Structures are given as structure tokens and as C-alpha cells.
Amino acid sequence: MSRVVFVLLPEVHLLDLAGPVQVFDSAAHLGRPYTLHYVAERPPVRSAQGLPLSAGTEWPALDAEDLVVVPGWRAPTLRGGPAPGEDVLRRLRAHHAAGGTVASVCAGADALGRAGLLDGRRCTTHHDLQDELAARHPRATVVRDVLFTTDDRVVTSAGIASGIDLALHLVALRHGPALAARVARTMVVHARRNGDQPQASAMLRHRSHLDDTVHRVQDLIDARFAEPLAALASRAGVSERTLTRLFTRATGGLTPLRYQQTLRLERAEHLLGQGVTAESAAREVGFEDARMLRRLRSRAAR
């Protein structure tokens, strides 16, 4: 994905816009080729908080790797909110039909619904608007009590700060959870996943802390599954005993070795699911043969 287009409608909430923008901008500064674009039907756009926003009226040429995001806006009801013009709705439909991803934050889900993109799909929005969204778009399945949903390249989030979670999820899908965790760290937020997905990757599950030493070590483990504890401690500039103590405290009881094993097992399970043999998967994640992998899989199944 190289282009992220934000569609700005009147009374757009600043955080609905700024949260995802910051995620993709941070990813770009970490070396991923993102360019951000802002389009509106009639600029400038007044935000809900009173700050006027500048945007162009010309859309960039899009392909299937690009993303279109509709941030939410302030309105007492969806019916009382801004009505996207037919050109915006047509572009949303065309982008999705061409294989692209469309996303919304908060009330922005109504724009996707008007475009027909919620029909037959799971979606969500701010808890104050869920009943109305379900009534306005009866062919959609509105999911409650989740941060965001994904269904056939239609991604919707619950509102306000959950737009950050949505954007981090998209970064994780495209570039891996380690990069999403790095972006979250630059923003000093927890790297969270969808509320209805309890089996989140260990790379994200154990990153919701603020210990820079442990984060550096986790970055090393994420990149090299089999790094010895002595080497990890040396790179972090602490003793092995200190590293174990810091790591265990930051991750809620997980040792560096257990974290390594968890990541290796997750990666091996992914490879096995792709049809790779157990021997090949074991070597890929740093084991000499498949015996240790089988042992770890057996232990996890208990």
C-alpha cells in the first residue's frame, strides 16, 4: 500500500482523523512507502473542534494496494450528519470493487453504508450510534463491544481513539506486528488488537509496557528468534539476571526465553499452515530439528 486517502466531511472529529494519520505517517518515517492524501468535496472543511482543515478536491489515481479512510464527524444522529455526495460514494464503491481496502472511523461507517459496502458484512461504529447504524443499514451486521471489524476489505472502527487501533491493525497486516509495535511505541500507546480476537500475536500481546530496555530486546528477538540470552543482555547493556528481571516485570511474568519460544511456535504454526513440513518449519525458526517444535506444540495443546 502506498497511498492513504482521507475523505474529510464537514464537522470531522480531529482525533478520528489525526489518530490514523499519525500511525501511517510514523510508518512512513520508519521506511514504509506511504503517502497521505486529503480530499474534500468543498474545502476548507471545518472540524468539529473548530479548526479549519485544508484539502484538495482531486483524488489521486488509486490501485488495489491503496487505502481510503472516512473519519467520523460530530452529529447528534447519523441522519443529522453530513451526506457524502454521489461522487464520493461512487469512488468508495469503485475502489473496493477494484480490490482496494476502505475503512471508517466512528460515524464514517454511515458513508460506507450509503455506498452499499456494509451490506452483508460485519461492521461497527461508536456505541452511541450502533442502533441507528443497524436501523439505517439493515443488511449489515453491526458488531458491538469491539474496537474494530474487518470483513472483505471493509474495515470499520468504534470511534475516536479506536481509529488508532484500526490503523495499527492494518500496518500489522501489511508489514508484520513488529512494525506495528514500533509505531505504537513512537506514539506511546498500547499496541492493541480487535476486541473479538483474543488470540492476538505475542508480538503485540506483550508490548503494552513502557520499558525501553525490554522493547529493544523484544525488537531483537522479533528479528532473530534464536538469539542467546547472553547476547541479548549484552546488546541491551545489562546483565542476564537484570534482563530477566526487567523482562519478567514488564511482560507480566514472561521470561525472555519463554517469549522467544512463543514467537518461534507462532511462526512455525503459520508455516505449517502454509504446507511447510515440520522439519523445514523447525529450521526456519531456529531449531536444529523438529523434536523441540513438536515438544512445544504438544505443551501448548495441553
PAZAPA-4460 file (N, C-alpha, C; in steps of 0.05 Angstrom, whole numbers, plus 32768, in hexadecimal, padded with zeros to 4 digits):
% residues 302
    n_x    n_y    n_z   ca_x   ca_y   ca_z    c_x    c_y    c_z   seq   type   mol
   8011   7FE8   8000   8000   8000   8000   8012   8019   8000     1      M     A
   800D   802B   7FED   801E   8043   7FEC   800E   805C   7FF2     2      S     A
   7FF4   805D   7FEB   7FE4   8075   7FF0   7FCE   8070   8004     3      R     A
   7FCB   8083   8017   7FB5   8083   802A   7FA5   809C   8026     4      V     A
   7F8C   809A   801D   7F7C   80B1   8017   7F67   80B5   802E     5      V     A
   7F67   80CC   803A   7F54   80D3   804F   7F3F   80E5   8043     6      F     A
   7F26   80DC   8045   7F0F   80EB   803B   7F04   80FD   8052     7      V     A
   7F06   8117   804F   7EFE   8129   8064   7EE3   8135   805F     8      L     A
   7ED0   812F   8071   7EB5   8139   8070   7EB1   814F   8085     9      L     A
   7E9E   8160   8082   7E9A   8176   8095   7E96   816B   80B2    10      P     A
   7EA1   817A   80C5   7EA0   8174   80E1   7EB0   815B   80E8    11      E     A
   7EC4   8155   80D8   7ED5   813D   80DE   7EE2   8140   80F9    12      V     A
   7EE3   812A   8108   7EF0   812A   8122   7F0F   8129   811E    13      H     A
   7F1D   813B   812B   7F3A   813C   8127   7F48   8122   812E    14      L     A
   7F40   8115   8144   7F4E   80FD   814C   7F47   80E5   813A    15      L     A
   7F2F   80E5   812F   7F28   80D1   811C   7F3B   80D2   8104    16      D     A
   7F43   80EA   80FD   7F55   80EE   80E6   7F72   80EB   80EF    17      L     A
   7F79   80F9   8105   7F96   80FB   810D   7FA1   80E1   8116    18      A     A
   7F91   80D0   8123   7F9B   80B6   812D   7FA6   80A5   8116    19      G     A
   7F95   809D   8103   7F9F   808D   80EC   7FB5   809C   80DC    20      P     A
   7FB3   80B6   80D9   7FC7   80C5   80CA   7FE2   80C1   80D8    21      V     A
   7FE3   80C3   80F3   7FFC   80C0   8101   8008   80A4   80FE    22      Q     A
   7FF7   8090   80FE   8000   8075   80FB   800E   8071   80E0    23      V     A
   8001   8079   80CA   800D   8075   80B0   8025   8088   80AB    24      F     A
   8024   80A0   80B6   803B   80B2   80B4   8053   80A6   80C3    25      D     A
   804E   809B   80DA   8064   808E   80E9   8070   8077   80DA    26      S     A
   805E   8067   80CE   8068   8050   80BE   8079   805A   80A6    27      A     A
   8071   8070   809A   8080   807B   8084   809C   8084   808E    28      A     A
   809D   8090   80A5   80B7   8098   80B0   80C8   8081   80B8    29      H     A
   80BC   8069   80BB   80CB   8051   80C1   80D2   8042   80A8    30      L     A
   80CE   804E   8091   80D8   8043   8078   80C3   8036   8066    31      G     A
   80A9   8037   806E   8095   802C   805C   808B   8041   8049    32      R     A
   8085   803A   8030   8080   804E   801B   8063   8058   801B    33      P     A
   805B   8066   8030   8040   8071   8031   8041   808F   8029    34      Y     A
   802D   8097   801A   8027   80B3   8015   800B   80B8   801D    35      T     A
   8006   80CF   802B   7FEC   80D5   8035   7FDF   80EB   8024    36      L     A
   7FC5   80E7   801F   7FB6   80FA   800F   7F9C   8101   801E    37      H     A
   7F93   811A   801A   7F7B   8123   8027   7F69   8130   8012    38      Y     A
   7F50   8125   8010   7F3E   812F   7FFC   7F24   8137   800A    39      V     A
   7F16   814B   7FFE   7EFD   8154   8008   7EEC   815D   7FF0    40      A     A
   7ED2   815E   7FF4   7EC0   8167   7FDF   7EC1   8185   7FDC    41      E     A
   7EC2   8193   7FF3   7EC3   81B0   7FF3   7ED5   81BA   8009    42      R     A
   7EEF   81BD   8003   7F02   81C7   8017   7EFF   81E6   8019    43      P     A
   7F09   81F1   8030   7F13   81E3   8047   7EFD   81D6   8057    44      P     A
   7F05   81C2   8067   7EF2   81B3   8077   7EF4   81BC   8094    45      V     A
   7EDE   81C4   80A0   7EDE   81CB   80BC   7EDD   81B2   80CD    46      R     A
   7EF0   81AE   80E0   7EEF   8197   80F1   7EDB   819B   8108    47      S     A
   7ED4   8185   8115   7EC1   8187   812C   7ECC   8198   8142    48      A     A
   7EE7   819A   8144   7EF3   81A9   8159   7EF9   81C6   8150    49      Q     A
   7EF0   81CD   8138   7EF3   81E9   812F   7F0B   81EF   811E    50      G     A
   7F1E   81DD   811C   7F36   81E1   810C   7F30   81DD   80EE    51      L     A
   7F35   81F1   80DD   7F30   81EC   80C1   7F46   81DB   80B4    52      P     A
   7F3F   81C9   80A3   7F51   81B6   8096   7F52   81BB   8078    53      L     A
   7F6A   81BB   806E   7F6E   81BE   8051   7F6F   81A3   8044    54      S     A
   7F63   81A0   802C   7F63   8187   801E   7F5F   818D   8000    55      A     A
   7F67   817B   7FEF   7F63   817E   7FD3   7F48   8172   7FCB    56      G     A
   7F40   8178   7FB2   7F28   816C   7FA7   7F2E   8156   7F93    57      T     A
   7F47   8154   7F8A   7F4F   8140   7F77   7F59   8127   7F85    58      E     A
   7F4E   8110   7F7E   7F57   80F7   7F89   7F70   80ED   7F7A    59      W     A
   7F83   80E1   7F88   7F99   80D4   7F7A   7F90   80BB   7F6C    60      P     A
   7F9F   80B2   7F58   7F99   8099   7F4C   7F9F   8082   7F60    61      A     A
   7F8C   8070   7F63   7F8F   805B   7F77   7F92   803F   7F6B    62      L     A
   7F9F   802E   7F79   7FA0   8012   7F71   7F99   8001   7F89    63      D     A
   7F9A   7FE6   7F85   7F8F   7FD4   7F9A   7FA0   7FD5   7FB4    64      A     A
   7FB8   7FDF   7FB3   7FC9   7FE0   7FCB   7FC3   7FF8   7FDC    65      E     A
   7FB3   800A   7FD3   7FAE   8023   7FE1   7F96   8020   7FF4    66      D     A
   7F93   8034   8006   7F7F   8034   801B   7F70   804E   801A    67      L     A
   7F55   804D   801D   7F45   8065   8020   7F38   8064   803B    68      V     A
   7F3B   807A   804A   7F30   807B   8066   7F1C   8092   8068    69      V     A
   7F05   808D   8074   7EF1   80A1   8079   7EF0   80A6   8098    70      V     A
   7EFC   80BB   80A2   7EFA   80C1   80BF   7EDE   80CA   80C6    71      P     A
   7ED7   80C8   80DF   7EBC   80CF   80E8   7EB9   80ED   80EC    72      G     A
   7EA1   80F4   80F3   7E9A   8110   80F6   7E87   8113   810E    73      W     A
   7E84   812D   8116   7E72   8132   812D   7E56   8137   8123    74      R     A
   7E43   8128   812D   7E26   812C   8127   7E16   811D   813C    75      A     A
   7DFF   8127   8144   7DF0   8119   8158   7DE6   80FE   814F    76      P     A
   7DE1   80FC   8135   7DD9   80E2   8129   7DE7   80DF   810E    77      T     A
   7DE8   80C7   8104   7DF2   80C2   80E9   7DE1   80D1   80D5    78      L     A
   7DC7   80D1   80D9   7DB5   80DE   80C6   7DBB   80FC   80C5    79      R     A
   7DC3   8107   80DB   7DC9   8124   80DC   7DE5   812B   80D4    80      G     A
   7DF5   8118   80CC   7E10   811E   80C5   7E13   8125   80A7    81      G     A
   7E2B   812A   809F   7E30   8132   8083   7E2A   811B   8070    82      P     A
   7E1F   8121   8059   7E19   810D   8045   7E2E   810E   802F    83      A     A
   7E3F   80F9   802D   7E53   80F8   8018   7E46   80F9   7FFD    84      P     A
   7E52   8108   7FEA   7E46   810A   7FD0   7E4A   80F0   7FC0    85      G     A
   7E3C   80EE   7FAA   7E3C   80D6   7F9A   7E58   80D0   7F8F    86      E     A
   7E68   80E5   7F8A   7E83   80E0   7F80   7E94   80D1   7F95    87      D     A
   7E92   80D9   7FAE   7EA1   80CC   7FC4   7E98   80AF   7FC6    88      V     A
   7E7D   80AB   7FC6   7E73   808F   7FC8   7E7B   807E   7FB1    89      L     A
   7E7B   8089   7F99   7E84   807A   7F81   7EA1   8072   7F83    90      R     A
   7EB1   8085   7F8D   7ECE   807F   7F8F   7ED3   8069   7FA5    91      R     A
   7EC4   806A   7FBA   7EC7   8055   7FCF   7EC0   803A   7FC3    92      L     A
   7EA9   8039   7FB5   7EA1   801F   7FA9   7EB5   8016   7F94    93      R     A
   7EBF   8028   7F83   7ED1   8020   7F6E   7EEC   8017   7F79    94      A     A
   7EF5   8024   7F8F   7F0F   801B   7F9A   7F0D   7FFF   7FA6    95      H     A
   7EF7   7FFA   7FB4   7EF4   7FE0   7FBF   7EF0   7FCB   7FAA    96      H     A
   7EE1   7FD1   7F95   7EDC   7FBE   7F7F   7EF6   7FB8   7F71    97      A     A
   7F09   7FCA   7F71   7F22   7FC6   7F63   7F36   7FB7   7F75    98      A     A
   7F2E   7FAE   7F8D   7F3F   7F9F   7F9E   7F4C   7FAF   7FB4    99      G     A
   7F44   7FC9   7FB7   7F50   7FD9   7FCC   7F41   7FD7   7FE6   100      G     A
   7F4D   7FE2   7FFB   7F42   7FE2   8016   7F36   7FFD   801D   101      T     A
   7F1E   7FFD   8029   7F12   8015   8033   7F0E   8012   8051   102      V     A
   7F10   8028   805F   7F0E   8027   807C   7EFF   8040   8086   103      A     A
   7EF4   803D   809E   7EE6   8054   80AA   7EED   8055   80C8   104      S     A
   7EEA   806D   80D3   7EED   8071   80EF   7ED3   807D   80F9   105      V     A
   7EC7   8072   810E   7EB0   807D   811B   7E99   8080   8107   106      C     A
   7E8D   8098   8105   7E76   809C   80F4   7E7C   8098   80D6   107      A     A
   7E96   8098   80CF   7E9D   8093   80B3   7E92   8079   80A8   108      G     A
   7E8A   8067   80B9   7E7E   804E   80B0   7E65   8053   80A0   109      A     A
   7E56   8069   80A7   7E3E   806F   8098   7E44   8075   807B   110      D     A
   7E5B   8082   8075   7E62   8087   805A   7E67   806D   804A   111      A     A
   7E73   805A   8058   7E77   803F   804B   7E5C   8032   8046   112      L     A
   7E4A   8035   805A   7E2F   802A   8057   7E20   8037   8040   113      G     A
   7E22   8051   803D   7E15   805F   8027   7E20   8055   800C   114      R     A
   7E39   804D   800C   7E46   8043   7FF3   7E3F   8026   7FEE   115      A     A
   7E30   8019   8000   7E28   7FFD   7FFD   7E3E   7FEA   8006   116      G     A
   7E53   7FF3   8013   7E69   7FE2   8019   7E66   7FD2   8033   117      L     A
   7E51   7FD9   8043   7E4C   7FCB   805C   7E38   7FB4   8058   118      L     A
   7E2B   7FB3   8041   7E17   7F9E   803C   7E23   7F82   803D   119      D     A
   7E18   7F71   804F   7E22   7F56   8051   7E3D   7F54   8060   120      G     A
   7E46   7F69   806D   7E60   7F69   807A   7E5E   7F71   8097   121      R     A
   7E72   7F69   80A7   7E74   7F71   80C3   7E7F   7F8C   80C4   122      R     A
   7E76   7F9C   80D7   7E80   7FB8   80DA   7E7B   7FC1   80F6   123      C     A
   7E87   7FD8   80FD   7E82   7FE4   8117   7E84   8002   8114   124      T     A
   7E7D   8010   812A   7E7F   802D   812B   7E7F   8035   8149   125      T     A
   7E7E   804E   814E   7E7D   8058   816A   7E65   804C   8178   126      H     A
   7E68   8045   8192   7E52   8038   81A0   7E38   8048   81A0   127      H     A
   7E3A   8063   819F   7E22   8073   819F   7E13   8072   8185   128      D     A
   7E20   8068   816F   7E15   8068   8155   7E0E   804D   814A   129      L     A
   7E14   8038   815A   7E11   801D   814F   7DF4   8015   8148   130      Q     A
   7DE1   801D   8159   7DC5   8017   8154   7DBC   8024   813A   131      D     A
   7DC3   803D   8137   7DBB   804C   811F   7DC8   8041   8106   132      E     A
   7DE2   8039   8108   7DF0   802E   80F1   7DE2   8014   80E8   133      L     A
   7DDA   8004   80FC   7DCC   7FEB   80F5   7DB1   7FF0   80E8   134      A     A
   7DA3   8005   80F2   7D89   800B   80E6   7D8B   8017   80CA   135      A     A
   7DA0   8027   80C6   7DA3   8034   80AC   7DAE   8020   8097   136      R     A
   7DBC   800C   80A0   7DC8   7FF9   808D   7DC1   7FDD   8096   137      H     A
   7DA8   7FD4   8093   7D9F   7FBB   809F   7DAD   7FA2   8093   138      P     A
   7DBA   7FA5   807C   7DC7   7F8E   8070   7DE3   7F8A   807C   139      R     A
   7DEC   7F9D   808C   7E06   7F9B   809A   7E03   7F8D   80B4   140      A     A
   7E19   7F81   80BE   7E19   7F75   80D8   7E2A   7F86   80EA   141      T     A
   7E1D   7F96   80FC   7E2C   7FA8   810D   7E36   7F99   8126   142      V     A
   7E50   7F99   8129   7E5C   7F8B   813F   7E62   7F9E   8156   143      V     A
   7E5A   7F97   816E   7E5D   7FA9   8185   7E74   7FA0   8197   144      R     A
   7E7E   7FB3   81A6   7E93   7FAE   81BA   7EAD   7FA4   81AE   145      D     A
   7EB4   7FAE   8196   7ECE   7FA8   818A   7EDB   7FC3   8182   146      V     A
   7EF5   7FC2   817F   7F03   7FDB   8176   7F00   7FDF   8159   147      L     A
   7F01   7FCA   8149   7EFD   7FCC   812D   7EF6   7FB1   8121   148      F     A
   7EEC   7FB1   8108   7EE6   7F99   80FA   7EF3   7F9A   80DE   149      T     A
   7EF8   7F83   80D3   7F02   7F81   80B8   7EF1   7F6B   80A9   150      T     A
   7EE8   7F72   8092   7ED8   7F5F   8082   7EDB   7F65   8065   151      D     A
   7EEA   7F54   8057   7EED   7F57   803A   7EF7   7F73   8032   152      D     A
   7F0C   7F7C   803E   7F19   7F95   8038   7F08   7FAD   803F   153      R     A
   7EF4   7FA9   8051   7EE5   7FC0   805C   7EEB   7FC0   807A   154      V     A
   7EF8   7FD5   8084   7F02   7FD6   809F   7EF4   7FED   80AD   155      V     A
   7EE7   7FE8   80C3   7ED9   7FFD   80D2   7EE2   7FFD   80EF   156      T     A
   7EE3   8015   80FB   7EEC   8016   8117   7ED7   8025   8128   157      S     A
   7ED9   8021   8142   7EC4   8029   8155   7EC2   8047   8158   158      A     A
   7ED8   8055   8155   7ED7   8072   8158   7EEE   807E   8167   159      G     A
   7EF4   8097   8160   7F08   80A8   816D   7F23   8099   816E   160      I     A
   7F2C   8091   8186   7F47   8085   8188   7F49   8069   817C   161      A     A
   7F33   805C   8177   7F35   8041   816B   7F3E   8042   814E   162      S     A
   7F3E   805A   8142   7F4A   805D   8127   7F68   8057   8128   163      G     A
   7F75   805C   813E   7F91   8055   8141   7F94   8037   8140   164      I     A
   7F83   8028   814E   7F84   800B   814E   7F7F   8000   8132   165      D     A
   7F6C   800C   8124   7F66   8003   8109   7F7F   8007   80F7   166      L     A
   7F8C   801E   80F9   7FA4   8023   80E8   7FBB   8011   80F0   167      A     A
   7FBF   800D   810A   7FD4   7FFA   8112   7FCF   7FDE   8108   168      L     A
   7FB6   7FD6   8108   7FAF   7FBC   80FE   7FB6   7FB9   80E0   169      H     A
   7FB0   7FCE   80D1   7FB6   7FCD   80B4   7FD4   7FCD   80AF   170      L     A
   7FE3   7FDC   80BF   8001   7FDC   80BD   800B   7FC0   80C4   171      V     A
   8000   7FB3   80D8   8009   7F98   80E0   8003   7F84   80CA   172      A     A
   7FEC   7F87   80BD   7FE5   7F74   80A7   7FF8   7F76   8090   173      L     A
   8000   7F8F   808A   8011   7F93   8072   802F   7F90   8077   174      R     A
   8037   7F97   808F   8054   7F97   8094   805D   7F87   80AD   175      H     A
   804A   7F7A   80BA   8051   7F69   80D1   804C   7F77   80EB   176      G     A
   8046   7F68   8100   8040   7F74   811A   8058   7F83   8127   177      P     A
   8071   7F7C   811F   8088   7F89   812B   8088   7FA6   8123   178      A     A
   8082   7FAC   810A   8081   7FC8   8101   806A   7FD7   810F   179      L     A
   8053   7FCA   8111   803C   7FD6   811E   8044   7FDD   813B   180      A     A
   8052   7FCB   8148   805B   7FD0   8164   806E   7FE8   8165   181      A     A
   8080   7FEB   8151   8092   8002   8151   8083   801C   814D   182      R     A
   806F   801B   813B   805F   8033   8137   8050   803A   8151   183      V     A
   8045   8026   815E   8036   802C   8177   8049   8038   818C   184      A     A
   8061   802E   818C   8074   8039   81A0   807B   8056   819A   185      R     A
   807E   805D   8180   8083   8079   817A   806C   808B   8182   186      T     A
   8054   8080   8183   803D   808F   818A   8036   808D   81A8   187      M     A
   8045   807D   81B6   8041   8077   81D3   8024   806E   81D8   188      V     A
   801C   805A   81C8   8002   804D   81CC   8006   802F   81CE   189      V     A
   7FF2   8022   81D9   7FF3   8004   81DA   7FED   7FFA   81BE   190      H     A
   7FFC   7FE5   81B6   7FF7   7FD8   819C   7FE1   7FC4   81A0   191      A     A
   7FC8   7FCC   819B   7FB1   7FBC   81A0   7FA7   7FAF   8186   192      R     A
   7F97   7F9A   818A   7F8A   7F8D   8173   7F6C   7F8F   8177   193      R     A
   7F5E   7F83   8164   7F41   7F83   8165   7F36   7F76   817E   194      N     A
   7F21   7F82   818A   7F16   7F77   81A2   7F0A   7F5B   81A0   195      G     A
   7F03   7F53   8187   7EF8   7F38   8185   7F0C   7F24   817A   196      D     A
   7F26   7F2B   817C   7F3B   7F18   8174   7F4E   7F13   818C   197      Q     A
   7F46   7F01   819E   7F57   7EFC   81B6   7F72   7EF1   81B0   198      P     A
   7F75   7EE4   8199   7F8F   7ED7   8193   7FA1   7EEB   8184   199      Q     A
   7FA8   7F01   8190   7FB9   7F15   8183   7FD6   7F0A   8183   200      A     A
   7FE5   7F14   8170   8001   7F0C   816D   8010   7F13   8187   201      S     A
   8023   7F03   818E   8033   7F08   81A6   8043   7F22   81A2   202      A     A
   804A   7F28   8189   8059   7F41   8184   804A   7F59   818E   203      M     A
   802F   7F58   818C   801F   7F6E   8196   8015   7F6A   81B2   204      L     A
   8010   7F51   81B9   8004   7F4B   81D3   8016   7F54   81EA   205      R     A
   8030   7F53   81E6   8043   7F59   81FC   8052   7F72   81F7   206      H     A
   8046   7F85   81E8   8053   7F9F   81E2   8046   7FB6   81F0   207      R     A
   8032   7FB2   8200   8024   7FC8   820D   8032   7FD0   8227   208      S     A
   804B   7FD8   8225   805A   7FE1   823C   806C   7FF8   8232   209      H     A
   807A   8005   8245   808A   801D   823E   80A7   8019   8245   210      L     A
   80B1   8000   8246   80CD   7FFB   824D   80DD   7FFA   8233   211      D     A
   80ED   800F   822E   80FC   8011   8215   8111   7FFB   8212   212      D     A
   811D   7FF2   8228   8131   7FDD   8226   8123   7FC3   821D   213      T     A
   810C   7FBD   8228   80FE   7FA4   8220   80F4   7FA7   8204   214      V     A
   80EA   7FBE   81FC   80E2   7FC2   81E0   80F9   7FBD   81CD   215      H     A
   8111   7FC7   81D3   8128   7FC2   81C2   812E   7FA5   81BF   216      R     A
   812D   7F97   81D6   8132   7F7A   81D5   811D   7F6C   81C5   217      V     A
   8104   7F74   81C9   80EE   7F67   81B9   80F2   7F6C   819B   218      Q     A
   80FB   7F84   8194   8101   7F89   8178   8116   7F75   816D   219      D     A
   812B   7F70   817D   813F   7F5D   8175   8134   7F41   8172   220      L     A
   8124   7F39   8186   8118   7F1E   8184   8105   7F1C   816D   221      I     A
   80F6   7F31   8168   80E3   7F30   8151   80F2   7F2C   8137   222      D     A
   810A   7F37   8135   8119   7F35   811C   8129   7F1B   811A   223      A     A
   8133   7F12   8132   8143   7EFA   8132   8139   7EE8   8149   224      R     A
   812A   7ED4   8142   811C   7EC4   8156   812E   7EB6   816A   225      F     A
   8146   7EAF   8161   8157   7E9C   8171   816F   7EAA   817F   226      A     A
   816E   7EC4   8182   8185   7ED3   818E   8188   7EC9   81AB   227      E     A
   81A0   7EC1   81B3   81A5   7EB8   81CF   81A0   7ECF   81E3   228      P     A
   8199   7EC7   81FB   8193   7EDB   8210   81AB   7EED   8215   229      L     A
   81C3   7EE1   8215   81DB   7EF0   821B   81DF   7F06   8206   230      A     A
   81DA   7EFF   81ED   81DD   7F13   81D7   81C9   7F29   81DA   231      A     A
   81B0   7F21   81E1   819B   7F35   81E4   81A2   7F49   81FA   232      L     A
   81AB   7F3E   8211   81B2   7F4F   8228   81C9   7F61   8221   233      A     A
   81DD   7F57   8212   81F3   7F67   820A   81EB   7F7E   81F8   234      S     A
   81D9   7F79   81E5   81D0   7F8E   81D3   81C0   7FA3   81E2   235      R     A
   81B2   7F9A   81F7   81A2   7FAD   8207   81B2   7FBB   821C   236      A     A
   81CB   7FB3   8220   81DD   7FC0   8233   81D7   7FBA   8250   237      G     A
   81CB   7FA2   8255   81C5   7F99   8270   81CE   7F7D   8274   238      V     A
   81CE   7F73   828D   81D4   7F57   8292   81BD   7F45   828B   239      S     A
   81C3   7F2B   8288   81AD   7F18   8282   8198   7F18   8299   240      E     A
   81A2   7F1A   82B1   818F   7F19   82C8   817D   7F32   82C7   241      R     A
   8189   7F4A   82C2   817A   7F62   82C1   8166   7F62   82AA   242      T     A
   816E   7F57   8293   815C   7F56   827C   8144   7F44   8282   243      L     A
   8149   7F2D   828E   8133   7F1B   8295   8120   7F29   82A9   244      T     A
   812B   7F37   82BC   811A   7F45   82CF   8109   7F5B   82C2   245      R     A
   8116   7F6B   82B1   8107   7F81   82A3   80F2   7F75   8291   246      L     A
   80FA   7F61   8282   80E8   7F55   826E   80CF   7F49   827C   247      F     A
   80D4   7F3A   8291   80BE   7F2D   829F   80AB   7F41   82AB   248      T     A
   80B6   7F57   82B6   80A5   7F6C   82C2   8095   7F7A   82AC   249      R     A
   80A1   7F80   8295   8093   7F90   8280   807E   7F80   8272   250      A     A
   8082   7F66   826F   806F   7F55   8260   805C   7F46   8271   251      T     A
   805C   7F4A   828B   8049   7F3D   829C   8050   7F20   82A2   252      G     A
   806A   7F1A   82A4   8073   7EFF   82AD   8080   7EEF   8297   253      G     A
   8084   7EFA   827F   8090   7EEB   8269   80AE   7EEF   8269   254      L     A
   80BD   7ED9   8268   80DA   7EDC   8266   80E2   7EE0   8248   255      T     A
   80FA   7EEA   8243   8103   7EED   8227   8102   7ED2   8218   256      P     A
   810A   7EBC   8225   810A   7EA2   8218   80EE   7E9A   8210   257      L     A
   80DB   7E9E   8223   80BF   7E96   821D   80B4   7EA7   8206   258      R     A
   80BB   7EC1   8206   80B2   7ED3   81F0   80BE   7EC9   81D6   259      Y     A
   80D7   7EC2   81D5   80E3   7EB7   81BD   80D4   7E9E   81B4   260      Q     A
   80CF   7E8C   81C6   80C2   7E73   81BF   80A6   7E78   81B4   261      Q     A
   8098   7E8B   81C0   807D   7E92   81B7   807D   7E9C   819B   262      T     A
   8090   7EAE   8195   8092   7EB9   8179   809A   7EA3   8166   263      L     A
   80AC   7E92   816D   80B5   7E7D   815B   809E   7E6A   8155   264      R     A
   808E   7E64   816A   8078   7E52   8166   8063   7E5E   8154   265      L     A
   805D   7E78   8158   8049   7E86   8148   8052   7E86   812B   266      E     A
   806B   7E8C   8126   8075   7E8D   810B   8075   7E71   80FE   267      R     A
   807C   7E5D   810D   807C   7E42   8103   805F   7E39   80FC   268      A     A
   804C   7E40   810D   8030   7E39   8108   8027   7E46   80EE   269      E     A
   802F   7E5F   80E9   8028   7E6C   80D0   8034   7E5D   80B8   270      H     A
   804D   7E55   80BA   805A   7E47   80A4   804C   7E2C   809F   271      L     A
   8046   7E1E   80B5   8038   7E04   80B2   801D   7E08   80A5   272      L     A
   8010   7E1D   80AB   7FF6   7E23   809E   7FF9   7E29   8081   273      G     A
   8011   7E31   8078   8016   7E36   805C   801F   7E1D   804D   274      Q     A
   8020   7E06   805B   8028   7DED   804F   8045   7DE6   8051   275      G     A
   8055   7DF6   8061   8071   7DF0   8065   8074   7DD8   8077   276      V     A
   8088   7DC7   8073   808B   7DAF   8084   8095   7DB8   80A0   277      T     A
   8091   7DA6   80B3   8099   7DAC   80CF   80B7   7DB1   80D0   278      A     A
   80C7   7DA1   80C2   80E4   7DA5   80C2   80EC   7DC0   80B7   279      E     A
   80E0   7DC8   80A1   80E7   7DE1   8095   80DE   7DF8   80A7   280      S     A
   80C6   7DF6   80B3   80BC   7E0B   80C5   80CE   7E0D   80DD   281      A     A
   80D7   7DF7   80E8   80E9   7DF8   80FF   8103   7E06   80F9   282      A     A
   810F   7DFF   80E2   8128   7E0D   80DB   8124   7E2B   80D6   283      R     A
   810D   7E32   80CA   8107   7E4E   80C4   8107   7E5F   80DD   284      E     A
   80FD   7E53   80F3   80FB   7E63   810C   8112   7E5E   811F   285      V     A
   8127   7E50   8116   813F   7E4E   8125   8144   7E35   8135   286      G     A
   8133   7E20   8131   8138   7E06   813E   8149   7DF5   812C   287      F     A
   8159   7DE3   8138   816A   7DD2   8128   8159   7DBD   8119   288      E     A
   8144   7DB4   8126   8132   7DA1   8119   8116   7DA5   8125   289      D     A
   8103   7D93   811D   80E7   7D97   8124   80E0   7D8D   8140   290      A     A
   80F3   7D81   814E   80EC   7D75   8168   80E3   7D8A   817C   291      R     A
   80F2   7DA0   817E   80EB   7DB6   8191   80D1   7DC3   8189   292      M     A
   80CD   7DC6   816F   80B4   7DD2   8165   809C   7DC0   816D   293      L     A
   809F   7DA6   8169   8089   7D94   8171   8084   7D96   818F   294      R     A
   8099   7D98   819E   8096   7D99   81BB   8087   7DB3   81C3   295      R     A
   808E   7DC9   81B7   8081   7DE3   81BD   8063   7DE2   81B4   296      L     A
   805E   7DD7   819D   8042   7DD5   8194   8032   7DC3   81A6   297      R     A
   803D   7DAE   81B0   802F   7D9C   81C2   8029   7DAA   81DC   298      S     A
   803D   7DB9   81E6   8039   7DC7   8200   8023   7DDD   81FD   299      R     A
   8023   7DEA   81E6   800F   7E00   81E2   7FF3   7DF5   81DF   300      A     A
   7FF0   7DDC   81D6   7FD6   7DD0   81D2   7FCA   7DC6   81EB   301      A     A
   7FD9   7DC4   8201   7FCE   7DB9   8219   7FBC   7DCD   8227   302      R     A
***
